[in-house]
């Protein structure tokens, strides 16, 4: 078996990450509830809007994140790769970028904060310090990138899972302890800064102990810098376009409806991230091997990882979103309490569908990034997606209903996903017909049958916690059967049978 393509390692890392997910997902959901209760809708909206300013300007370093992960993983996939050279060059470049970003945020960012953001007068003083703490948090996270990338490239998911658990526990503690303090918005931002610092230090200590490649030295390899620069330039431009569309939606909501709907949108985005974490654990286990197999020229293994990985991402997220769509209001009240802000249910339903698109596309995206042929693939779809701003604004303006705003966002996400798939087929060995045959058709069959089953279960199971748990368990068991019979190919079923046989023997 190829060292870069290892099914046993994928299985082991997936299980590790799922244990981590089962813990972190529920802690994150509970943390969101605590933040909403202790900050209130208005201050939570302020925190989201102020944080979006930092996100707007930190997008210029987003391309570096993608580049560092790609080049470190690619180098680790080569038989005689020099990972230390890539790691140190990346870290030194990031130190320079962190200084530049600090200057930009304390000048242009501060001007934007005072002149362009709609913040209640009573919260402006605290919001300023939230902005300062958010800047420092951003810079700390930036310097952590090479360490995080090295852990993932080495596929040491046990460390990744452990550090993630530490982070969510600290976040939950922060959300709880602000209830004991005054100036809660200010203290919450400070606690988030301290959490980032602790996590950053943990990453560095772990890498220094276990990876000799993380031994730091000064200097930047000029040839490597040129390659990373090209990749970063395209990725950063794509990130700028994503920022305009993503953070632009936050600002459009703020300008048209105020911070209350910003809080609803923030809740929906956190829900999307929590649901994505369920499926993205498998992706984290597969992603390094996609890049490594491409680097080593193992094209059949490369394609297998992409097609099977994308399909399994969809199947895994079905376990969450199908019951959620039938019991949305009950789940949201169970999570946030009975007093839901207006439009919370509608935003949640639409956002979970978008999370399905994101999960399905990630293996394809990683496959293209591994080729380093990324210009058209990254720039054309993001340019097209800018239309989401006028389309969503017009939908809201004429309807005066926030539901049409989020429906317009979903519509644009679907169109953009189709465009991305077409462009992926132009720059890689992936083919549209294979994507339709091996990913889309099985996903549609499994999704249709599962929705029909859950629709019937919804009538039978009562609307309380016991009824919901019964629905969830029965639906999950039946979904496993549907996936096995309809969703898997003959070869994939053989692999599942062998794994199940080995587990039974043990």
TABEL-V879922 format. One line per field, one symbol per residue. burial: I if it has 16 or more other C-alpha atoms within 10 Angstrom, else O. A space follows every 10 residues. Layout:
burial->???
//
This chain:
burial->OOOIIOIOII OOIIIIIIOI IOOIIOIIII IIIIIIIIIO IIIIIIIIII IIIIIIIIII IIIIIIIIII IIIIIIIIOO OOIIIIIIII IIIIOOIIOO IIOOIOOOII OOIOOOIIIO OOIOOIIIII IIIIIIIIII IIIIIIIIII IIIOIOIIII IOIIIOIIII IIOIIIOIIO OOOIIIIIII IIIIIIIOII OIIIOOIOOO OOIIOOOOOI OOOOIOOIIO IIIIIIIIII IIIIIIIIII IIIIOOOIII IIIIIIIIII IIIIIIIIII IIIIIIIIII IIIIIIOOOO IIIOIIIIII IIIIIIIIII IIIIIIOIII IIOOIIOOOO OOOIIIIIII IIIIIIIIII IIIIIIIIII IIOIIOIIII IIIOIIOIIO IIIOIIOOOO OIIIIIIIII OIIOOIIOII IOIIIOIIOI IOOOIOOIII OIIOOIIOII IOIIIOIIOO OOOOOOOIOI IIOOIIOOII OIIIOOIIOO OOOOOOOOOO OOOOOO
//
